[in-house]
Amino acid sequence: MTDFPVSPAHAQLAAIRRVLQVRERERQAAQAAAAEAARQARAERHLFALTVGTVLPLRAQRRALIEQARALPHARQREKDEQAVMVEAISDDFDVESLLDTDEALSYRRPGIGQDVVRKLRKGQWSLQGQIDLHGLRSDEARTALAQFLREAHKVGWRCVRVVHGKGLGSPGKTPVLKAKVQRWLVQKNEVLAFVQARASDGGAGALVVLLAPG
């Protein structure tokens, strides 16, 4: 038998054919491996379902994460400082006698406030919007309470208030100590425009009707 020589072109084609065959076998092996992996996954899911039963996915909920605001620190020291300022702003040593009008009844009006304002206060033409009763308080307690009351009354816009200080009948010697001090304190407060002794029906000598500046 005679062997025919193989040309270079034929040899190259044979090599390409072998390469393609190898690649085809690799592709088939990869497909088989993927199919086996899918089969195993299905088997595992089936086994899981048989074990735990039907599982429903959670519904997606839109929730925003909100950081809770921290409570602001309570400024107790600032409150104490403000209280101290209010107490220091009204002195027991203030000379009020020269500022009071004591014609038919005690009264006071700040410079620039007309006498007609005092007359209206005496006649009750200003409606009382609030009052503070200082009965039974010590001097320092009454001073602080009055300062706070005037501050809050001015803040909310009250114009006419009553300050009940008592007639001093329960004091030693029945001397109206608190009455004189209240007069001194009121004269020193910028919120106070005028005050008069209350009418008999509103407390008489045991109270003052006070006109406050607009808030």
Backbone bond lengths (Angstrom), bond angles and torsions (degrees), N, CA, C in turn:
res aa  C-N    CA-C-N  psi(-1)  N-CA   C-N-CA  omega(-1)  CA-C   N-CA-C  phi
1 M - - - 1.465 - - 1.505 108.54 -
2 T 1.328 112.51 134.82 1.463 116.44 -175.88 1.527 110.30 -96.14
3 D 1.373 120.47 125.78 1.489 124.40 176.75 1.505 109.22 -84.60
4 F 1.383 112.87 126.88 1.469 118.18 177.48 1.531 109.00 -87.54
5 P 1.262 117.78 139.82 1.479 120.15 179.18 1.527 110.75 -66.35
6 V 1.376 117.45 142.24 1.480 123.86 179.57 1.507 108.98 -91.52
7 S 1.328 114.70 126.94 1.468 118.57 -179.37 1.521 110.12 -76.39
8 P 1.312 117.12 156.92 1.473 120.28 177.61 1.524 112.89 -58.64
9 A 1.329 119.07 -34.43 1.474 121.65 -179.22 1.505 110.55 -65.03
10 H 1.359 116.52 -43.22 1.450 119.66 178.65 1.529 111.48 -64.08
11 A 1.283 116.66 -41.26 1.470 120.36 179.45 1.531 110.98 -61.84
12 Q 1.323 117.40 -39.87 1.465 121.69 -179.97 1.525 110.76 -66.30
13 L 1.370 115.49 -39.65 1.462 118.59 178.67 1.524 110.94 -65.36
14 A 1.310 116.25 -38.46 1.467 120.08 179.78 1.529 110.69 -64.66
15 A 1.315 116.64 -38.90 1.470 120.00 179.27 1.514 111.16 -65.86
16 I 1.341 115.85 -41.01 1.463 120.11 179.49 1.518 110.10 -64.37
17 R 1.356 115.85 -38.37 1.466 120.34 -179.39 1.525 110.10 -64.18
18 R 1.319 117.03 -41.58 1.470 119.95 179.31 1.539 111.52 -64.39
19 V 1.349 114.82 -39.58 1.477 118.47 179.03 1.521 110.66 -63.17
20 L 1.340 116.01 -42.18 1.463 119.70 -179.82 1.514 111.32 -65.70
21 Q 1.293 116.56 -35.96 1.460 120.26 178.51 1.532 110.67 -65.51
22 V 1.322 115.84 -42.06 1.473 119.82 178.63 1.527 110.44 -62.13
23 R 1.324 116.37 -44.51 1.468 120.01 -179.39 1.519 111.61 -64.28
24 E 1.344 117.12 -36.98 1.456 120.78 178.75 1.516 110.61 -65.24
25 R 1.324 116.27 -41.02 1.463 119.25 178.42 1.548 110.63 -64.65
26 E 1.350 116.43 -38.32 1.474 119.96 179.00 1.534 110.72 -65.74
27 R 1.371 115.94 -40.21 1.465 119.80 180.00 1.523 110.38 -63.89
28 Q 1.328 115.55 -43.51 1.457 119.88 -179.81 1.530 110.44 -64.16
29 A 1.326 116.40 -38.71 1.472 119.93 179.19 1.524 110.78 -65.87
30 A 1.333 116.87 -39.21 1.465 120.55 178.81 1.518 110.90 -65.78
31 Q 1.346 117.34 -41.67 1.452 120.49 177.97 1.517 111.35 -63.13
32 A 1.332 115.73 -40.64 1.463 119.26 179.09 1.525 110.94 -64.29
33 A 1.335 115.59 -40.58 1.468 119.02 179.54 1.531 110.88 -65.06
34 A 1.355 117.49 -41.08 1.466 121.20 179.11 1.515 110.66 -64.71
35 A 1.334 116.15 -41.52 1.457 119.75 179.02 1.520 110.88 -63.05
36 E 1.323 117.47 -40.54 1.462 121.40 178.54 1.530 111.55 -65.21
37 A 1.338 116.45 -40.22 1.473 119.83 178.46 1.526 110.92 -64.55
38 A 1.348 116.94 -40.63 1.458 120.72 178.09 1.516 110.73 -64.13
39 R 1.355 116.20 -40.40 1.456 120.23 179.41 1.526 111.10 -63.09
40 Q 1.329 116.29 -42.56 1.463 120.26 179.34 1.538 110.84 -64.65
41 A 1.350 116.67 -38.99 1.465 119.84 179.47 1.520 110.94 -64.45
42 R 1.342 116.12 -42.12 1.469 118.98 178.07 1.521 111.03 -63.57
43 A 1.327 115.60 -39.51 1.461 119.43 179.57 1.531 111.02 -64.29
44 E 1.332 117.42 -40.08 1.472 121.28 179.35 1.524 110.71 -66.21
45 R 1.368 117.25 -42.33 1.466 119.34 178.66 1.524 110.55 -64.19
46 H 1.321 116.16 -39.10 1.458 119.56 178.93 1.528 111.04 -64.12
47 L 1.332 115.34 -42.66 1.468 119.33 178.45 1.518 110.95 -64.36
48 F 1.339 117.37 -40.08 1.472 121.31 179.09 1.522 110.35 -63.57
49 A 1.355 116.49 -42.37 1.460 120.36 179.60 1.516 111.10 -63.89
50 L 1.340 116.76 -39.65 1.458 119.51 178.03 1.524 111.97 -65.62
51 T 1.337 115.86 -30.46 1.461 120.52 -175.91 1.533 112.28 -79.65
52 V 1.335 118.00 -47.85 1.466 121.20 -172.58 1.519 112.83 -107.14
53 G 1.300 118.77 -7.20 1.452 120.75 -179.81 1.517 111.88 87.35
54 T 1.343 114.61 -169.16 1.468 120.56 -177.10 1.520 110.42 -71.29
55 V 1.306 117.46 133.97 1.471 123.01 179.70 1.521 108.52 -117.73
56 L 1.336 115.96 126.05 1.462 120.92 177.51 1.520 109.25 -102.95
57 P 1.298 118.37 135.96 1.472 120.12 178.10 1.521 111.21 -70.01
58 L 1.323 117.02 146.71 1.462 121.75 177.14 1.508 110.23 -68.44
59 R 1.327 114.20 139.82 1.458 118.40 176.80 1.523 109.72 -72.65
60 A 1.292 114.69 135.96 1.469 119.19 179.65 1.514 109.45 -69.24
61 Q 1.317 117.33 131.99 1.464 122.77 178.45 1.512 109.67 -120.99
62 R 1.298 113.30 136.20 1.464 117.98 177.82 1.514 109.68 -85.43
63 R 1.271 115.78 109.12 1.452 120.62 -178.76 1.514 109.29 -126.04
64 A 1.308 113.91 132.96 1.464 118.81 177.50 1.518 108.73 -99.90
65 L 1.291 115.18 133.71 1.457 120.40 177.22 1.515 108.62 -81.67
66 I 1.319 115.80 112.14 1.459 121.32 -176.97 1.520 108.30 -109.86
67 E 1.280 114.60 121.81 1.462 119.20 178.56 1.514 109.22 -79.25
68 Q 1.316 115.83 123.88 1.454 120.32 -178.98 1.525 109.88 -68.15
69 A 1.336 112.10 132.62 1.465 117.27 179.91 1.521 109.99 -68.62
70 R 1.288 115.24 133.65 1.458 119.59 178.61 1.523 110.04 -76.54
71 A 1.317 114.93 140.49 1.455 119.26 178.66 1.520 109.80 -63.79
72 L 1.336 113.96 133.97 1.454 118.40 179.79 1.531 109.51 -68.53
73 P 1.314 117.18 142.05 1.466 119.31 178.90 1.517 110.83 -61.69
74 H 1.320 114.64 137.38 1.461 119.88 -178.71 1.525 108.72 -75.66
75 A 1.318 115.07 119.15 1.463 120.03 -174.58 1.527 109.88 -82.08
76 R 1.325 115.27 72.30 1.466 118.77 -178.32 1.521 111.25 -67.59
77 Q 1.332 115.96 -38.72 1.461 118.29 -179.19 1.514 110.67 -64.38
78 R 1.362 116.48 -38.82 1.458 118.57 179.29 1.518 110.80 -64.93
79 E 1.356 116.93 -38.46 1.456 119.50 177.42 1.526 110.44 -62.32
80 K 1.331 115.76 -40.86 1.469 118.80 178.93 1.524 110.42 -64.05
81 D 1.337 115.93 -40.27 1.462 119.44 179.95 1.521 110.90 -64.83
82 E 1.349 116.46 -42.42 1.457 119.25 179.86 1.524 110.74 -65.26
83 Q 1.340 115.22 -39.43 1.459 119.08 178.57 1.520 110.48 -63.82
84 A 1.325 116.40 -40.28 1.461 120.31 179.00 1.528 110.79 -64.16
85 V 1.334 116.26 -38.86 1.461 119.86 178.91 1.521 110.34 -63.26
86 M 1.330 116.31 -42.71 1.459 119.36 -179.99 1.527 111.48 -63.72
87 V 1.319 116.01 -38.67 1.467 119.51 -179.55 1.520 110.29 -68.93
88 E 1.358 115.62 -43.99 1.456 119.11 -178.32 1.522 112.44 -68.67
89 A 1.351 116.46 -22.10 1.462 119.65 -176.73 1.520 112.15 -73.12
90 I 1.319 118.55 -16.63 1.460 120.59 178.81 1.530 108.16 -123.58
91 S 1.294 114.82 121.39 1.453 121.11 -173.63 1.521 111.11 -106.79
92 D 1.336 116.14 147.11 1.459 121.33 175.11 1.517 111.67 -77.72
93 D 1.329 116.61 -14.63 1.468 120.07 -175.97 1.526 112.97 -94.69
94 F 1.322 116.26 4.30 1.459 119.54 -177.59 1.526 109.77 -69.40
95 D 1.351 116.62 133.78 1.472 122.13 -179.97 1.519 108.81 -84.79
96 V 1.316 116.48 108.14 1.456 121.00 -175.08 1.528 113.04 -104.65
97 E 1.308 117.01 -12.46 1.463 120.10 -171.62 1.522 112.42 -58.21
98 S 1.334 116.42 -40.32 1.475 119.03 -176.48 1.520 112.45 -72.75
99 L 1.314 117.12 -12.50 1.463 120.43 -177.66 1.514 113.04 -97.58
100 L 1.327 117.16 -10.93 1.455 120.75 -176.67 1.519 110.93 -92.87
101 D 1.316 115.69 139.47 1.456 121.88 171.72 1.525 107.68 -94.71
102 T 1.307 115.95 126.35 1.467 119.48 -177.46 1.518 109.81 -126.36
103 D 1.347 114.66 54.23 1.453 117.86 178.32 1.527 108.86 -75.36
104 E 1.353 118.92 -101.00 1.462 118.88 177.57 1.525 111.88 -82.27
105 A 1.336 116.70 -19.92 1.466 120.87 177.57 1.521 108.25 -159.02
106 L 1.304 115.01 155.90 1.460 119.80 -178.37 1.524 110.82 -62.91
107 S 1.343 116.91 139.33 1.465 121.08 175.52 1.527 109.29 -158.72
108 Y 1.316 114.83 163.79 1.466 121.44 176.87 1.521 108.46 -146.95
109 R 1.318 116.92 141.34 1.462 121.56 173.65 1.516 108.37 -143.31
110 R 1.321 114.81 135.98 1.455 121.21 179.86 1.524 109.57 -68.94
111 P 1.327 118.41 149.50 1.466 120.16 177.27 1.537 111.08 -53.39
112 G 1.323 114.34 132.79 1.456 119.74 -177.70 1.517 113.30 99.46
113 I 1.333 117.12 -12.97 1.461 121.84 177.53 1.519 108.64 -93.64
114 G 1.332 116.80 125.48 1.451 121.31 -175.74 1.516 114.40 -72.36
115 Q 1.320 114.97 159.25 1.460 120.94 179.46 1.520 111.26 -65.08
116 D 1.346 116.88 -25.38 1.462 119.58 179.98 1.530 111.39 -65.12
117 V 1.332 116.96 -29.47 1.461 120.80 177.59 1.525 109.70 -63.94
118 V 1.324 116.21 -43.17 1.460 120.82 179.14 1.524 110.27 -63.86
119 R 1.337 116.59 -41.61 1.467 119.54 -179.99 1.533 110.95 -61.96
120 K 1.337 116.43 -40.70 1.465 119.69 179.93 1.527 110.96 -66.37
121 L 1.337 115.87 -36.62 1.461 118.75 177.20 1.525 110.78 -63.66
122 R 1.323 116.27 -42.54 1.463 119.94 -179.20 1.521 111.87 -65.57
123 K 1.309 117.18 -34.07 1.458 121.06 -178.71 1.530 112.82 -83.56
124 G 1.322 116.32 -4.24 1.458 119.17 179.31 1.521 113.65 76.71
125 Q 1.330 117.34 25.28 1.462 120.46 -179.05 1.531 112.84 -79.36
126 W 1.318 116.25 -11.25 1.466 120.44 172.40 1.535 107.87 -97.11
127 S 1.295 117.96 127.62 1.466 121.41 -179.53 1.524 109.91 -74.54
128 L 1.325 115.19 131.32 1.468 120.22 176.95 1.530 109.31 -70.73
129 Q 1.320 116.50 128.55 1.461 121.69 -178.48 1.531 113.04 -108.09
130 G 1.307 116.73 -9.94 1.459 119.63 179.03 1.517 109.97 -178.46
131 Q 1.307 116.63 169.29 1.459 120.29 179.00 1.513 110.45 -153.79
132 I 1.309 115.39 161.75 1.456 122.10 172.78 1.520 107.65 -132.19
133 D 1.309 115.84 136.83 1.464 122.21 -179.67 1.527 107.71 -110.36
134 L 1.320 116.04 115.46 1.457 121.76 -176.96 1.529 112.68 -96.50
135 H 1.323 116.46 9.01 1.465 120.70 178.98 1.529 110.96 -55.57
136 G 1.310 115.87 136.72 1.460 120.98 173.02 1.517 115.24 79.11
137 L 1.334 118.07 0.00 1.458 120.42 179.82 1.526 110.67 -92.42
138 R 1.325 115.52 145.83 1.461 118.89 171.52 1.516 108.91 -69.94
139 S 1.321 115.70 166.40 1.465 120.47 -174.92 1.525 112.26 -57.95
140 D 1.349 117.38 -46.95 1.461 119.46 -178.64 1.520 111.69 -67.95
141 E 1.347 116.41 -35.53 1.462 119.83 177.16 1.526 111.04 -66.41
142 A 1.314 116.11 -42.29 1.461 120.25 -179.39 1.526 111.02 -65.34
143 R 1.317 117.10 -39.61 1.460 120.90 -179.48 1.530 110.88 -63.93
144 T 1.334 115.87 -45.37 1.466 119.84 179.22 1.527 111.09 -65.31
145 A 1.338 116.01 -44.18 1.464 120.22 -179.23 1.526 111.05 -62.51
146 L 1.326 117.31 -41.27 1.462 120.80 -179.76 1.526 110.90 -66.18
147 A 1.328 117.06 -43.45 1.462 120.47 179.83 1.524 111.27 -61.17
148 Q 1.327 116.63 -43.33 1.460 120.61 179.11 1.525 111.50 -66.62
149 F 1.326 116.07 -40.49 1.469 120.20 179.46 1.529 110.84 -62.45
150 L 1.313 117.33 -46.46 1.463 120.53 -179.94 1.526 111.28 -63.49
151 R 1.312 115.10 -38.79 1.466 119.09 179.14 1.523 111.44 -62.83
152 E 1.345 116.51 -46.80 1.462 120.38 -178.50 1.522 111.03 -69.73
153 A 1.332 117.68 -40.17 1.465 121.14 179.36 1.523 110.80 -61.58
154 H 1.328 116.18 -41.94 1.468 120.40 178.79 1.520 110.36 -67.00
155 K 1.323 116.99 -36.42 1.462 121.16 -178.23 1.528 110.98 -65.46
156 V 1.351 117.43 -40.07 1.465 120.01 -177.94 1.522 112.27 -85.40
157 G 1.327 117.49 -3.58 1.458 120.30 174.51 1.515 115.71 92.89
158 W 1.341 118.46 15.40 1.457 119.60 176.57 1.527 109.18 -68.82
159 R 1.325 115.38 140.93 1.468 119.92 -179.71 1.527 112.65 -107.05
160 C 1.328 116.81 -31.29 1.469 119.00 -175.65 1.528 109.33 -132.78
161 V 1.338 115.71 123.50 1.460 120.62 -178.53 1.526 109.45 -135.59
162 R 1.315 115.03 164.34 1.467 120.52 178.11 1.515 108.99 -115.33
163 V 1.325 115.28 136.37 1.459 122.12 176.46 1.523 107.76 -115.25
164 V 1.316 116.06 113.43 1.462 121.52 -179.09 1.520 108.19 -95.33
165 H 1.323 116.52 115.81 1.464 121.10 -179.14 1.521 112.56 -112.20
166 G 1.327 117.53 -11.20 1.453 121.22 -179.08 1.526 112.12 86.18
167 K 1.309 114.66 168.06 1.476 120.58 -178.02 1.520 112.28 -99.41
168 G 1.319 116.63 1.12 1.457 119.45 177.82 1.500 114.19 76.52
169 L 1.318 117.91 17.65 1.468 119.60 -178.38 1.516 112.04 -69.06
170 G 1.341 116.65 -23.48 1.456 119.31 179.75 1.513 113.33 -93.58
171 S 1.337 117.69 -1.37 1.456 121.24 -179.16 1.523 110.50 -82.39
172 P 1.346 117.07 157.59 1.475 119.57 176.20 1.533 110.13 -57.43
173 G 1.306 115.86 128.58 1.458 119.80 -178.38 1.509 112.67 74.59
174 K 1.351 116.77 5.29 1.471 122.07 -178.99 1.518 112.15 53.41
175 T 1.335 115.11 37.13 1.467 121.27 178.27 1.532 108.48 -94.90
176 P 1.337 117.98 127.04 1.468 121.25 -178.64 1.535 112.10 -74.66
177 V 1.336 116.70 73.95 1.461 121.37 -177.54 1.525 111.08 -63.93
178 L 1.324 116.92 -46.61 1.461 121.11 -176.81 1.529 111.39 -65.31
179 K 1.301 117.00 -32.80 1.464 120.77 -179.91 1.521 110.69 -59.80
180 A 1.322 117.62 -47.23 1.463 121.26 -178.82 1.532 110.82 -66.52
181 K 1.324 116.00 -37.89 1.461 118.72 -179.84 1.520 111.46 -67.58
182 V 1.333 116.58 -40.26 1.463 119.79 178.96 1.522 110.45 -59.76
183 Q 1.311 116.46 -39.24 1.469 119.60 177.87 1.532 110.71 -61.50
184 R 1.321 116.91 -44.33 1.462 120.78 179.07 1.536 110.78 -62.00
185 W 1.330 115.98 -43.98 1.458 119.93 -177.73 1.524 111.78 -64.73
186 L 1.319 116.14 -42.61 1.464 119.63 -177.67 1.523 111.55 -64.48
187 V 1.314 116.65 -41.16 1.468 120.35 -178.65 1.523 110.91 -61.66
188 Q 1.322 117.88 -30.06 1.464 121.63 -176.69 1.531 113.70 -84.44
189 K 1.329 118.53 -8.41 1.455 121.48 -177.29 1.532 110.76 -91.29
190 N 1.312 115.49 128.71 1.465 120.73 -179.02 1.524 112.46 -65.57
191 E 1.347 116.16 -24.69 1.466 118.24 -179.89 1.522 112.64 -69.66
192 V 1.331 117.40 -20.36 1.463 121.97 -173.41 1.527 110.22 -89.39
193 L 1.344 115.44 122.68 1.466 120.85 176.27 1.523 111.25 -95.69
194 A 1.320 116.46 -36.15 1.468 120.07 -177.44 1.521 108.42 -165.08
195 F 1.348 114.90 160.30 1.460 118.97 170.44 1.519 108.87 -154.55
196 V 1.320 115.03 155.20 1.467 121.85 178.41 1.519 108.33 -137.43
197 Q 1.304 115.30 160.82 1.462 119.17 173.10 1.518 107.98 -67.54
198 A 1.320 116.51 137.50 1.458 121.08 -176.25 1.527 111.16 -66.21
199 R 1.325 115.19 154.36 1.461 119.70 173.63 1.533 108.99 -66.82
200 A 1.312 115.56 162.94 1.468 120.49 -177.29 1.525 111.10 -56.24
201 S 1.330 115.99 -38.61 1.468 119.75 -178.59 1.522 112.15 -71.56
202 D 1.331 117.64 -16.69 1.465 122.14 -178.63 1.516 112.98 -107.16
203 G 1.313 117.86 9.12 1.455 120.92 177.54 1.512 114.66 123.67
204 G 1.321 117.99 -11.79 1.455 121.64 176.03 1.520 113.01 55.87
205 A 1.321 115.82 -131.19 1.454 121.50 -177.34 1.531 113.22 -70.19
206 G 1.310 117.45 -5.40 1.462 119.81 -179.14 1.523 113.60 -97.52
207 A 1.341 116.24 8.35 1.465 118.13 -177.54 1.526 110.33 -153.85
208 L 1.331 114.72 160.69 1.454 122.32 176.41 1.523 108.84 -125.70
209 V 1.337 115.71 143.23 1.459 121.29 172.73 1.521 106.25 -101.89
210 V 1.323 115.56 123.42 1.472 121.24 -170.07 1.526 109.70 -116.43
211 L 1.345 115.39 133.17 1.457 121.86 175.26 1.534 108.41 -100.47
212 L 1.319 116.44 125.83 1.463 121.98 -177.83 1.523 110.84 -103.53
213 A 1.307 115.10 153.06 1.460 120.70 176.88 1.523 109.61 -68.66
214 P 1.327 117.33 154.47 1.476 118.92 178.08 1.522 110.22 -59.93
215 G 1.366 115.93 144.59 1.461 120.86 -179.13 1.517 112.36 -75.40
